[in-house]
Amino acid sequence: MRLSGKRIAILLAEGVEDLEFYVPMMRLQEEGAEVVAAGLDLRPVHGKNGLEITPTTTIAELRADDLFALVLPGGWAPDKLRRYRAVTDLVQAMHAAGKVIGVICHGGSIAISAGIVGGRRATGSLGIKDDLINAGATWVDEAAFRDKNLVWGRVVADIPAFCRELVAALVEQV
């Protein structure tokens, strides 16, 4: 229960990668974290593979000061979420505060739109490799790693490595 009492938000929208949402959520809950599912509104969404997820809060209600960390899963959701100022403002505020942000697969699209990848090492789906590079990141083809407060995961197959790196980074912040 190393993360007991720590509030962590996972952002979601229609088309989120189900496993990149649920596995980190369960792993963080296993450590005692209070994990909130944050959507654009409170209507249920369907993951890329069909699982229904009901947000417990809205992204607009989140405040960086109230969160210990943030997770940006992939799928098709990041392309939708990156268009909203509430999303990019939250990511920028978390980053400015030096709080841990876990980014996996296409979740990097949100980090790009928030302007936090320049000068950093990054990974994700090959589908956003050029976008990360064009945003000033250095592409790294590794399953999971940390670059300061950013924890990166490549794809669904790398979820175990991503979760290990994410939990290690969070425990260091406790």
VOZALUM-717939 format. One line per field, with one value per residue: z, y, x of N, C-alpha, C, O in turn; residue number from 1; residue in one letter. Coordinates in Angstrom, 3 decimals. Layout:
// residues N
n.z <- (Z:...)
n.y <- (Y:...)
n.x <- (X:...)
ca.z <- (Z:...)
ca.y <- (Y:...)
ca.x <- (X:...)
c.z <- (Z:...)
c.y <- (Y:...)
c.x <- (X:...)
o.z <- (Z:...)
o.y <- (Y:...)
o.x <- (X:...)
resi <- (NUM:...)
resn <- (A:...)
// end
This chain:
// residues 174
n.z <- (0.000:-0.834:-2.027:-0.679:-0.047:-2.036:-4.749:-8.024:-11.404:-14.346:-17.688:-20.013:-22.983:-25.588:-27.260:-25.903:-25.212:-23.932:-22.261:-21.588:-20.014:-17.944:-16.810:-15.709:-13.920:-12.134:-11.134:-9.803:-7.901:-6.492:-5.096:-3.313:-4.121:-4.755:-7.490:-10.097:-12.782:-15.410:-17.550:-20.452:-19.964:-17.854:-19.068:-19.995:-21.744:-24.523:-24.727:-27.006:-27.536:-26.852:-24.139:-21.587:-19.894:-17.154:-16.433:-13.351:-12.666:-14.119:-16.490:-16.459:-13.821:-12.426:-10.604:-10.629:-8.178:-6.507:-7.248:-7.247:-9.319:-12.895:-15.568:-18.965:-21.103:-24.213:-27.412:-29.390:-28.088:-27.179:-29.416:-29.515:-26.950:-26.843:-28.041:-26.314:-24.154:-21.368:-20.932:-21.960:-20.400:-17.818:-18.046:-18.573:-16.152:-14.277:-15.163:-14.882:-12.128:-11.576:-11.193:-11.488:-14.656:-16.401:-19.544:-22.229:-25.304:-27.726:-26.021:-25.888:-27.754:-26.453:-24.666:-26.503:-27.602:-25.310:-25.086:-23.742:-24.408:-25.694:-25.959:-24.405:-23.731:-25.362:-25.983:-27.605:-29.513:-32.815:-34.557:-33.658:-33.634:-35.477:-34.904:-32.237:-32.537:-34.255:-32.472:-30.905:-29.246:-28.306:-29.866:-28.433:-28.622:-26.562:-24.130:-21.705:-19.709:-17.707:-17.903:-16.129:-14.671:-16.370:-17.317:-19.601:-21.833:-24.361:-26.017:-25.912:-25.363:-23.722:-21.273:-18.670:-18.097:-18.230:-16.083:-13.926:-14.033:-13.694:-11.111:-9.593:-9.995:-8.798:-6.137:-5.322:-5.061:-2.845)
n.y <- (-1.195:1.244:3.610:4.657:6.793:8.570:10.516:9.791:10.523:9.152:9.821:9.697:8.950:8.334:5.405:4.892:2.962:-0.009:-1.852:-0.302:1.539:0.063:-1.807:-0.240:1.254:-0.718:-1.685:0.559:0.914:-1.405:-0.672:1.014:3.527:6.170:6.046:7.951:8.058:10.124:11.942:13.783:14.403:12.985:10.810:7.349:5.785:3.925:1.641:1.051:-1.653:-2.290:-2.350:-0.905:2.147:4.157:7.463:8.880:11.446:14.744:16.012:18.761:19.348:18.582:19.434:20.304:20.669:19.003:16.472:13.601:12.318:11.674:9.821:9.022:7.180:5.275:4.515:5.555:7.719:9.806:11.499:12.782:13.975:15.756:18.067:19.729:22.454:22.251:19.799:20.015:22.161:21.027:18.970:20.518:21.964:19.921:19.002:21.316:21.450:19.370:16.879:13.349:12.033:9.569:8.130:6.384:4.620:5.965:8.028:9.897:11.819:13.678:14.744:15.958:17.966:19.448:20.558:19.515:17.799:18.570:18.408:16.167:12.610:10.171:7.768:5.568:4.517:3.517:5.003:7.627:8.383:10.141:12.481:12.970:13.366:15.611:17.397:17.923:15.958:13.243:10.256:7.066:3.668:1.752:-0.428:0.751:3.624:6.269:9.804:12.223:13.603:12.342:9.310:6.838:4.582:2.108:0.394:-1.692:-4.314:-3.718:-2.985:-4.262:-3.549:-0.769:-0.282:-1.162:0.735:3.097:2.786:2.603:5.195:6.750:5.844:6.782:9.442:9.627)
n.x <- (0.829:1.883:1.152:-0.937:-3.634:-2.949:-3.980:-4.702:-5.178:-6.606:-6.857:-9.558:-11.453:-13.837:-12.866:-10.484:-7.569:-8.359:-6.852:-4.623:-5.784:-7.197:-5.285:-3.036:-4.661:-5.650:-3.232:-2.225:-4.245:-3.830:-1.598:-2.699:-3.531:-5.884:-7.700:-8.926:-11.171:-11.138:-13.105:-14.289:-16.885:-19.454:-20.547:-20.724:-18.016:-16.707:-14.129:-11.414:-11.492:-14.033:-14.877:-16.899:-16.535:-17.142:-16.717:-15.498:-15.200:-14.950:-12.591:-12.319:-12.894:-10.665:-7.712:-4.341:-3.055:-4.474:-3.875:-1.754:-0.514:-0.692:-2.115:-1.813:-3.373:-3.327:-4.715:-7.507:-8.455:-6.610:-6.286:-8.683:-8.873:-6.679:-7.478:-8.777:-8.679:-8.836:-7.686:-5.011:-4.138:-4.244:-2.321:-0.037:0.104:0.513:2.972:4.576:4.599:6.214:5.165:4.529:3.859:2.397:2.781:1.584:1.799:-0.309:-0.891:1.061:0.393:-1.191:0.659:2.356:0.663:0.318:2.742:5.011:7.081:9.416:12.927:13.090:13.420:11.452:8.827:6.481:3.640:4.536:3.096:3.079:5.675:7.064:5.673:6.386:9.157:9.112:8.066:10.161:11.196:13.390:13.431:13.024:13.360:12.234:10.743:9.779:10.519:11.961:12.042:13.004:10.203:8.468:7.042:7.399:5.758:5.704:3.831:0.807:1.778:3.878:2.895:3.314:6.042:5.800:4.022:5.612:7.702:6.253:5.068:7.413:8.488:6.485:6.500:8.972:8.367:6.784)
ca.z <- (0.000:-0.850:-2.559:0.078:0.122:-3.171:-5.783:-9.367:-12.445:-15.660:-18.636:-20.990:-23.902:-26.484:-27.996:-25.103:-25.241:-22.713:-21.390:-21.104:-18.954:-16.815:-16.116:-14.778:-12.858:-11.142:-10.506:-8.867:-6.803:-5.728:-4.225:-2.378:-4.667:-5.147:-8.929:-10.669:-14.236:-15.768:-18.929:-20.851:-19.210:-17.038:-19.845:-20.246:-23.027:-24.883:-25.092:-28.361:-27.648:-26.519:-22.728:-21.177:-18.733:-16.722:-15.692:-11.988:-12.585:-15.411:-16.576:-16.083:-12.358:-11.843:-10.331:-10.413:-6.746:-5.824:-7.796:-7.023:-10.626:-14.021:-16.551:-20.289:-21.909:-25.658:-28.179:-30.220:-27.199:-27.099:-30.520:-29.139:-25.731:-27.063:-28.622:-25.257:-23.326:-19.998:-20.939:-22.103:-19.215:-16.700:-18.291:-18.381:-14.722:-13.619:-15.586:-14.248:-10.712:-11.461:-10.806:-12.412:-15.712:-17.132:-20.928:-22.964:-26.664:-28.340:-24.997:-26.197:-28.532:-25.502:-24.190:-27.600:-27.661:-24.094:-25.233:-22.671:-24.849:-26.271:-25.214:-23.551:-24.368:-25.418:-26.793:-27.809:-30.738:-34.001:-35.215:-33.243:-33.596:-36.188:-34.179:-31.073:-33.040:-34.753:-31.304:-30.217:-28.390:-28.833:-29.906:-27.830:-28.863:-25.374:-23.575:-20.705:-19.049:-17.131:-18.188:-15.035:-14.159:-17.380:-17.426:-20.950:-22.225:-25.821:-26.562:-25.036:-24.934:-22.743:-20.071:-17.415:-17.884:-17.967:-14.717:-12.990:-14.048:-13.144:-9.663:-9.017:-10.008:-7.820:-4.789:-5.030:-4.755:-1.596)
ca.y <- (0.000:2.331:4.843:4.889:8.188:9.392:10.606:9.731:10.557:8.575:10.490:8.806:9.389:7.257:4.797:4.683:1.577:-0.622:-2.417:0.778:2.193:-0.807:-2.437:0.716:1.597:-1.795:-1.747:1.683:0.591:-2.437:0.037:1.825:4.833:6.484:6.296:8.508:8.009:11.476:12.107:15.116:14.515:11.789:9.737:6.193:5.695:2.569:1.496:0.597:-3.061:-2.455:-2.287:0.351:2.786:5.337:8.402:9.225:12.895:15.343:16.582:20.176:19.440:18.220:20.483:19.713:20.709:17.934:15.185:13.132:11.945:11.632:8.794:9.278:5.961:5.470:4.220:6.686:8.805:10.978:12.424:13.582:14.741:16.791:19.244:20.477:23.248:21.717:18.675:20.489:22.974:20.121:18.316:21.540:22.278:18.772:18.994:22.469:21.124:18.252:15.659:12.237:11.843:8.330:8.293:5.145:4.452:7.226:9.056:10.921:12.892:14.698:15.395:16.820:19.144:20.231:21.204:19.105:16.757:19.141:18.195:14.977:11.307:9.760:6.609:5.374:3.806:4.015:5.948:9.008:8.600:11.376:13.608:13.222:13.946:16.961:18.243:18.170:14.845:12.250:8.972:5.932:2.448:0.898:-0.765:1.744:4.317:7.579:10.991:13.112:13.289:11.642:7.866:6.484:3.191:2.061:-0.158:-2.613:-5.424:-3.205:-2.530:-4.656:-2.715:0.579:-0.245:-1.247:2.022:4.088:2.599:2.976:6.652:7.288:5.510:7.704:10.764:9.565)
ca.x <- (0.000:2.857:0.557:-2.154:-4.011:-2.513:-5.022:-4.119:-6.210:-6.347:-7.740:-10.172:-12.497:-14.245:-11.766:-9.279:-7.089:-8.904:-5.823:-3.757:-6.554:-7.516:-4.157:-2.421:-5.606:-5.650:-1.902:-2.145:-5.153:-3.142:-0.653:-3.452:-3.887:-7.261:-7.606:-10.144:-11.303:-11.562:-13.548:-14.745:-18.134:-19.654:-21.184:-19.862:-17.326:-16.319:-12.736:-11.091:-11.863:-15.438:-15.253:-17.518:-15.915:-17.881:-15.861:-15.902:-15.102:-14.618:-11.243:-12.421:-12.944:-9.371:-6.726:-3.018:-2.743:-5.197:-3.465:-0.393:0.029:-1.615:-1.785:-2.372:-3.362:-3.432:-5.914:-7.934:-8.884:-5.731:-6.512:-9.862:-8.592:-5.667:-8.137:-9.454:-7.775:-8.825:-6.747:-3.623:-3.820:-3.975:-1.034:1.003:0.203:1.139:4.374:5.239:4.750:7.146:4.452:4.689:2.868:2.623:2.336:1.792:1.299:-0.746:-1.034:2.049:-0.238:-1.625:1.883:2.809:-0.209:0.546:4.045:5.929:8.017:10.639:14.150:12.942:13.363:10.053:8.471:5.054:3.319:5.255:2.203:3.347:7.129:7.411:5.080:7.242:10.411:8.808:7.779:11.431:11.607:14.325:12.742:13.713:12.588:12.329:9.427:9.372:11.622:11.653:12.836:12.590:8.864:7.668:7.232:6.957:5.545:5.612:2.580:0.078:2.644:4.835:2.192:3.969:7.232:5.296:3.493:6.745:8.407:5.327:4.980:8.728:8.589:5.537:6.964:10.075:7.801:6.007)
c.z <- (0.000:-1.363:-1.862:0.267:-1.017:-4.269:-7.155:-10.376:-13.709:-16.612:-19.644:-21.828:-24.763:-27.236:-27.223:-25.251:-23.897:-21.751:-20.816:-20.070:-17.739:-16.092:-15.218:-13.631:-11.753:-10.417:-9.470:-7.669:-5.899:-4.727:-3.261:-2.883:-4.887:-6.613:-9.431:-12.186:-14.670:-17.259:-19.223:-20.194:-18.470:-17.768:-20.045:-21.639:-23.272:-25.310:-26.510:-28.590:-27.097:-25.060:-22.387:-19.898:-18.410:-15.944:-14.300:-11.748:-13.989:-15.349:-16.126:-14.563:-11.691:-11.675:-10.030:-8.932:-5.975:-6.263:-7.450:-8.360:-11.639:-14.959:-17.838:-21.112:-23.390:-26.227:-29.063:-29.379:-27.183:-28.224:-30.268:-27.983:-25.970:-27.589:-27.574:-24.344:-21.885:-19.875:-20.989:-20.923:-18.014:-16.862:-18.076:-16.905:-13.945:-13.922:-14.907:-12.766:-10.489:-11.049:-11.896:-13.380:-16.452:-18.509:-21.672:-24.331:-27.297:-27.318:-25.206:-27.031:-27.626:-24.983:-25.244:-27.619:-26.433:-24.113:-24.203:-23.118:-25.397:-25.377:-24.316:-24.388:-24.316:-26.234:-26.913:-29.044:-31.892:-34.760:-34.809:-33.161:-34.260:-35.474:-32.962:-31.496:-33.504:-33.629:-30.457:-29.276:-29.093:-28.732:-29.316:-28.020:-27.727:-24.812:-22.609:-20.077:-18.486:-17.704:-17.237:-14.568:-15.161:-17.418:-18.747:-21.105:-23.706:-26.305:-25.563:-24.508:-23.839:-21.446:-18.783:-17.100:-17.556:-16.521:-13.685:-12.881:-13.418:-11.620:-9.000:-8.941:-8.944:-6.389:-4.389:-4.626:-3.417:-0.460)
c.y <- (1.258:3.654:5.178:6.385:9.107:9.340:10.720:9.694:9.878:9.203:9.490:9.522:8.175:6.736:4.652:3.217:0.945:-1.100:-1.337:1.644:1.273:-1.377:-1.442:1.106:0.539:-1.890:-0.634:1.463:-0.464:-1.826:0.986:3.197:4.945:6.880:6.800:8.438:9.341:11.578:13.541:15.436:13.192:10.652:8.582:6.276:4.230:2.572:0.974:-0.849:-3.347:-2.398:-0.914:0.861:4.023:6.251:8.677:10.724:13.430:15.930:18.035:20.366:19.155:19.444:19.804:19.661:19.548:16.536:14.873:12.820:11.877:10.534:9.099:8.001:6.283:5.071:5.415:7.898:10.005:11.985:13.294:14.518:15.918:18.094:20.164:21.181:22.749:20.574:19.182:21.374:22.099:19.454:19.308:21.856:21.146:18.750:20.123:22.221:19.959:16.950:14.597:12.179:10.573:8.450:6.993:5.201:5.800:8.328:10.193:12.061:14.026:15.471:16.343:18.100:20.030:20.903:20.779:18.091:17.286:18.928:16.971:13.715:10.854:8.487:6.553:4.531:4.382:5.040:7.388:9.307:9.916:12.603:13.981:13.893:15.383:17.936:18.475:17.087:13.996:10.895:7.874:4.709:1.462:0.695:0.291:2.348:5.627:8.627:12.063:12.712:12.548:10.165:7.445:4.980:3.164:1.634:-1.134:-3.731:-5.007:-2.729:-3.011:-3.798:-1.280:0.688:-0.326:0.102:3.111:3.979:2.988:4.491:7.273:7.032:6.412:9.076:10.797:10.197)
c.x <- (0.873:2.297:-0.763:-2.402:-3.597:-3.575:-4.361:-5.255:-5.707:-7.361:-8.305:-11.211:-12.843:-13.016:-10.474:-8.858:-7.450:-7.813:-4.911:-4.474:-6.650:-6.303:-3.425:-3.359:-5.562:-4.307:-1.738:-3.072:-4.542:-2.157:-1.350:-3.862:-5.391:-7.171:-8.949:-10.067:-11.901:-11.876:-13.937:-16.086:-18.311:-20.370:-20.211:-19.237:-16.997:-14.863:-12.602:-11.526:-13.252:-15.831:-15.832:-16.854:-16.736:-16.942:-16.412:-15.830:-14.849:-13.210:-11.262:-12.440:-11.605:-8.479:-5.398:-2.664:-3.378:-4.766:-2.016:0.273:-1.102:-1.156:-2.540:-2.302:-3.572:-4.778:-6.232:-8.311:-7.935:-5.944:-7.736:-9.513:-7.645:-6.264:-8.758:-8.453:-7.715:-7.822:-5.310:-3.216:-3.473:-2.615:0.107:1.201:0.859:2.634:5.156:5.486:5.712:6.492:4.586:3.511:3.264:1.996:2.615:1.116:0.935:-1.014:-0.051:1.491:-0.697:-0.418:2.445:1.979:-0.067:1.916:5.081:6.986:9.333:11.849:14.131:13.059:11.911:9.913:6.962:4.850:4.141:4.407:2.432:4.844:7.512:6.867:5.923:8.549:10.188:8.484:9.038:11.892:12.663:13.645:13.616:12.822:12.825:10.931:8.912:10.611:11.101:12.575:12.304:11.195:7.979:8.043:6.603:6.797:5.253:4.230:1.953:0.979:3.625:4.185:2.868:5.203:6.824:4.803:4.614:7.454:7.546:5.260:6.295:8.874:7.689:5.996:8.131:9.579:7.072:6.798)
o.z <- (0.744:-1.155:-2.407:0.677:-0.968:-4.670:-7.407:-10.221:-14.090:-16.383:-20.070:-21.437:-24.664:-27.777:-27.816:-25.398:-22.858:-20.561:-19.672:-19.336:-16.639:-14.862:-14.049:-12.496:-10.573:-9.214:-8.395:-6.540:-4.681:-3.658:-2.483:-2.144:-5.165:-6.941:-9.222:-12.787:-14.333:-18.110:-18.342:-19.903:-18.464:-17.155:-20.241:-22.583:-22.355:-26.130:-27.119:-29.706:-26.895:-24.757:-22.839:-18.948:-19.287:-14.899:-14.089:-10.742:-14.920:-14.281:-15.478:-14.068:-10.510:-12.495:-9.264:-8.481:-4.919:-5.718:-7.371:-8.523:-11.309:-15.136:-17.820:-21.758:-23.762:-25.610:-29.436:-29.914:-27.174:-28.015:-30.757:-28.027:-25.352:-27.573:-27.904:-23.837:-21.250:-18.835:-20.150:-20.496:-17.280:-15.907:-17.458:-16.448:-13.053:-13.037:-14.418:-12.205:-9.346:-10.607:-13.076:-12.989:-17.057:-18.640:-21.737:-24.490:-27.391:-27.702:-24.763:-27.025:-27.991:-24.871:-24.910:-27.650:-26.506:-23.249:-23.824:-22.277:-25.550:-24.184:-23.542:-25.597:-23.337:-27.066:-26.375:-29.553:-31.938:-35.518:-35.532:-32.672:-33.658:-35.441:-32.689:-30.883:-33.186:-33.797:-29.423:-28.569:-30.315:-27.635:-29.650:-27.622:-27.896:-24.991:-22.678:-19.925:-18.745:-17.959:-17.507:-14.108:-14.829:-17.537:-18.979:-20.579:-24.246:-26.938:-24.491:-23.320:-23.113:-20.606:-17.854:-15.960:-16.697:-15.821:-12.672:-11.782:-12.687:-10.921:-7.954:-7.928:-8.266:-5.532:-3.217:-3.925:-2.904:0.674)
o.y <- (2.206:4.705:5.900:7.136:10.306:8.263:11.627:8.917:10.011:9.132:8.561:10.548:7.126:7.513:4.319:2.338:1.322:-0.784:-1.448:2.397:1.644:-1.425:-1.756:1.271:0.872:-2.150:-0.854:1.796:-0.422:-2.385:1.681:3.960:3.960:7.933:6.164:8.722:9.650:11.332:14.400:16.594:12.364:9.655:8.799:6.772:3.409:3.380:0.516:-1.225:-4.505:-2.397:0.113:0.108:4.845:5.855:8.706:11.221:12.674:16.293:18.494:21.423:19.455:20.361:18.842:18.704:19.156:15.537:15.764:13.029:12.000:10.326:9.393:7.746:7.398:5.262:6.184:8.995:11.140:13.190:14.421:15.710:16.970:19.126:21.258:20.572:22.815:20.406:18.814:21.336:22.388:19.383:18.963:22.001:21.391:18.508:19.908:22.718:19.599:16.021:14.915:12.263:10.506:8.822:6.550:5.748:6.684:9.453:11.317:13.159:15.198:16.696:17.414:19.199:21.235:21.728:21.576:17.571:16.517:19.228:16.760:13.735:11.119:8.166:7.406:3.909:5.583:5.850:8.297:10.366:10.725:13.647:15.160:14.867:16.271:19.150:19.140:17.268:14.033:10.440:7.759:4.720:0.462:1.534:0.686:1.677:6.038:8.365:12.716:11.585:12.168:9.815:7.670:4.201:4.080:2.423:-1.371:-4.050:-5.855:-2.129:-2.212:-3.370:-0.643:1.645:0.372:0.560:3.959:4.984:3.636:5.017:8.218:7.909:6.768:9.805:11.875:10.245)
o.x <- (0.621:2.903:-1.597:-1.517:-3.868:-4.016:-3.568:-6.197:-4.544:-8.569:-7.619:-11.766:-12.206:-12.229:-9.448:-9.707:-6.910:-7.851:-4.472:-3.833:-6.240:-6.298:-3.200:-2.911:-5.451:-4.265:-1.181:-2.710:-4.715:-1.912:-0.696:-4.483:-6.075:-6.626:-9.982:-9.031:-13.044:-11.021:-13.915:-16.384:-17.401:-20.751:-19.016:-19.851:-17.008:-14.429:-13.569:-11.886:-13.615:-17.024:-15.323:-16.642:-16.998:-16.424:-17.625:-16.339:-14.573:-12.717:-10.321:-12.049:-11.428:-8.491:-5.344:-2.035:-2.882:-5.234:-1.171:1.475:-2.281:0.045:-3.736:-1.286:-3.939:-5.826:-5.347:-8.470:-8.412:-5.801:-7.810:-9.821:-7.805:-5.593:-9.216:-7.511:-6.663:-7.187:-4.488:-2.062:-2.528:-1.842:1.114:2.335:1.671:3.454:6.265:6.463:5.996:7.168:4.737:2.347:4.334:0.830:3.761:0.024:1.786:-1.334:-0.287:2.049:-0.601:-0.457:2.953:2.534:-0.308:2.214:5.939:7.719:10.282:11.809:15.065:12.829:11.212:10.762:6.256:5.782:4.408:4.940:2.027:5.238:8.218:7.519:6.146:8.985:10.979:8.606:8.984:12.883:12.802:13.320:14.795:11.657:13.523:10.048:7.748:11.632:9.970:13.751:11.296:11.011:6.856:9.217:5.415:7.591:4.632:3.528:2.509:0.936:4.142:4.856:2.990:5.384:7.435:5.132:4.570:7.769:8.057:5.385:6.291:9.336:8.090:5.890:8.255:10.280:6.772:6.319)
resi <- (1:2:3:4:5:6:7:8:9:10:11:12:13:14:15:16:17:18:19:20:21:22:23:24:25:26:27:28:29:30:31:32:33:34:35:36:37:38:39:40:41:42:43:44:45:46:47:48:49:50:51:52:53:54:55:56:57:58:59:60:61:62:63:64:65:66:67:68:69:70:71:72:73:74:75:76:77:78:79:80:81:82:83:84:85:86:87:88:89:90:91:92:93:94:95:96:97:98:99:100:101:102:103:104:105:106:107:108:109:110:111:112:113:114:115:116:117:118:119:120:121:122:123:124:125:126:127:128:129:130:131:132:133:134:135:136:137:138:139:140:141:142:143:144:145:146:147:148:149:150:151:152:153:154:155:156:157:158:159:160:161:162:163:164:165:166:167:168:169:170:171:172:173:174)
resn <- (M:R:L:S:G:K:R:I:A:I:L:L:A:E:G:V:E:D:L:E:F:Y:V:P:M:M:R:L:Q:E:E:G:A:E:V:V:A:A:G:L:D:L:R:P:V:H:G:K:N:G:L:E:I:T:P:T:T:T:I:A:E:L:R:A:D:D:L:F:A:L:V:L:P:G:G:W:A:P:D:K:L:R:R:Y:R:A:V:T:D:L:V:Q:A:M:H:A:A:G:K:V:I:G:V:I:C:H:G:G:S:I:A:I:S:A:G:I:V:G:G:R:R:A:T:G:S:L:G:I:K:D:D:L:I:N:A:G:A:T:W:V:D:E:A:A:F:R:D:K:N:L:V:W:G:R:V:V:A:D:I:P:A:F:C:R:E:L:V:A:A:L:V:E:Q:V)
// end
